[in-house]
Amino acid sequence: MMYMVEIEKLTRKYNGHTAVDEISLTIAKGELFGLLGPNGAGKSTTISVISTLLKPMAGRVRVGGYDTNGQPAKVKKLIGLVPQDIALYPMLTARENLLFFGRMYGLRGGELRLRVGEVLETVGLTDRAGEKVATFSGGMKRRINIVWV
């Protein structure tokens, strides 16, 4: 069976405090998975390692068969991360936010403009592309926030 996420004995510490202690789990392709626990249980740390934002201190993490340490660029092409809080610049327009984040993904020129147009259409906000995100409803902000996923 091909697992989309494989975690083997993942450990991560901060300043002598163990945030994640040898966890192991697998998530199959198409499977829905929730990571639940109280504050300080290591959920955000685990997600940060899976998404290549942090390196494990011990253990191994693979996404789509790619090692998060050795092949982070390939892992990043397979995943999307939506933060709990809206991560947009309210004084920029929807299009400006998407252009900014698209550049962070390495898109440029015509490819970037094409992708921004596609995602605005996908989330039904083409007609609001030139408006500042500060004027959007919470649902509209969430749609713009997750559009690259």
C-alpha positions as CSV (number, residue, x, y, z in Angstrom):
1,M,0.0,0.0,0.0
2,M,1.2,3.5,-0.9
3,Y,1.1,5.8,2.1
4,M,0.8,9.6,1.5
5,V,2.4,10.3,4.9
6,E,4.7,8.0,6.8
7,I,6.1,9.1,10.1
8,E,8.6,6.8,11.9
9,K,9.7,7.6,15.5
10,L,9.6,11.4,14.9
11,T,11.2,13.3,17.7
12,R,11.5,17.1,18.0
13,K,12.7,19.1,21.0
14,Y,12.9,22.8,21.9
15,N,15.3,24.1,24.5
16,G,15.4,20.7,26.3
17,H,11.6,20.3,26.1
18,T,10.4,17.3,24.1
19,A,7.5,18.6,21.9
20,V,7.2,15.3,19.9
21,D,8.4,12.0,21.4
22,E,8.9,9.2,18.9
23,I,5.5,9.3,17.2
24,S,4.8,6.9,14.3
25,L,1.8,6.9,12.0
26,T,0.8,6.4,8.5
27,I,-1.9,8.1,6.4
28,A,-3.1,6.3,3.3
29,K,-3.9,8.0,0.0
30,G,-7.5,9.3,0.2
31,E,-7.7,8.9,3.9
32,L,-8.9,11.7,6.1
33,F,-6.9,12.2,9.2
34,G,-7.3,14.6,12.2
35,L,-4.5,15.4,14.6
36,L,-6.1,16.3,17.9
37,G,-4.7,17.1,21.4
38,P,-4.4,19.7,24.0
39,N,-2.2,22.8,23.8
40,G,1.5,21.8,23.9
41,A,0.8,18.2,22.7
42,G,3.0,18.7,19.6
43,K,0.4,19.0,16.9
44,S,1.9,22.2,15.3
45,T,5.4,20.8,15.6
46,T,4.4,17.6,13.8
47,I,2.6,19.6,11.0
48,S,5.7,21.8,10.7
49,V,8.0,18.8,10.2
50,I,5.6,17.2,7.7
51,S,5.5,20.4,5.7
52,T,9.3,20.8,5.8
53,L,9.2,24.0,8.0
54,L,11.2,22.1,10.7
55,K,13.6,19.2,10.6
56,P,13.1,16.2,12.9
57,M,15.8,15.7,15.5
58,A,15.3,12.0,15.2
59,G,13.1,9.7,13.1
60,R,11.9,9.9,9.5
61,V,9.0,11.6,7.7
62,R,8.0,10.9,4.1
63,V,5.3,12.5,2.1
64,G,4.3,10.8,-1.2
65,G,7.4,8.6,-0.8
66,Y,9.7,11.7,-0.6
67,D,11.8,12.3,2.5
68,T,11.1,15.7,4.1
69,N,14.8,16.2,4.9
70,G,16.3,15.0,1.6
71,Q,13.6,16.1,-0.9
72,P,11.8,19.1,0.6
73,A,11.0,20.7,-2.8
74,K,9.3,17.5,-4.0
75,V,7.3,17.3,-0.7
76,K,6.2,20.9,-1.0
77,K,4.7,20.2,-4.4
78,L,2.5,17.6,-2.9
79,I,1.1,19.5,0.1
80,G,-0.7,22.6,1.1
81,L,-0.8,24.1,4.5
82,V,-3.7,26.3,5.7
83,P,-3.1,28.1,8.9
84,Q,-5.7,28.4,11.6
85,D,-5.7,32.2,11.3
86,I,-6.3,33.9,8.0
87,A,-2.9,34.7,6.4
88,L,-3.6,37.6,4.0
89,Y,-2.6,41.2,3.7
90,P,-5.9,43.1,4.3
91,M,-4.8,46.3,2.6
92,L,-3.9,44.4,-0.6
93,T,-6.5,43.3,-3.2
94,A,-7.3,39.7,-3.7
95,R,-5.3,39.7,-6.9
96,E,-2.3,41.4,-5.2
97,N,-2.3,38.8,-2.4
98,L,-2.4,35.9,-4.9
99,L,0.4,37.5,-6.9
100,F,2.5,37.9,-3.8
101,F,2.0,34.3,-2.6
102,G,2.3,32.9,-6.1
103,R,5.8,34.5,-6.3
104,M,6.6,32.8,-3.0
105,Y,5.8,29.5,-4.8
106,G,8.2,30.5,-7.5
107,L,5.7,31.4,-10.2
108,R,6.6,34.4,-12.5
109,G,5.2,36.3,-15.5
110,G,2.5,34.8,-17.6
111,E,2.4,31.5,-15.7
112,L,1.7,33.5,-12.5
113,R,-1.0,35.7,-14.0
114,L,-2.6,32.6,-15.6
115,R,-2.6,30.7,-12.3
116,V,-4.0,33.7,-10.3
117,G,-6.9,34.0,-12.9
118,E,-7.6,30.3,-12.6
119,V,-7.8,30.3,-8.8
120,L,-9.9,33.4,-8.6
121,E,-12.3,31.7,-11.0
122,T,-12.2,28.4,-8.9
123,V,-13.2,30.2,-5.7
124,G,-15.8,32.4,-7.4
125,L,-14.0,35.7,-6.7
126,T,-13.0,36.9,-10.2
127,D,-15.4,39.8,-10.0
128,R,-13.9,40.9,-6.6
129,A,-10.2,40.5,-7.6
130,G,-9.5,44.2,-7.5
131,E,-11.0,44.8,-4.1
132,K,-9.1,45.0,-0.8
133,V,-9.3,41.8,1.2
134,A,-10.2,43.9,4.3
135,T,-13.7,44.4,2.7
136,F,-14.3,40.7,2.3
137,S,-16.4,38.4,4.5
138,G,-14.8,35.8,6.6
139,G,-15.8,33.1,4.1
140,M,-14.4,35.0,1.1
141,K,-11.1,35.5,3.0
142,R,-10.9,31.8,3.8
143,R,-11.5,30.9,0.1
144,I,-8.6,33.2,-0.9
145,N,-6.5,31.8,1.9
146,I,-6.8,28.2,0.8
147,V,-6.7,28.7,-2.9
148,W,-3.1,27.5,-3.5
149,V,-3.8,24.3,-1.7
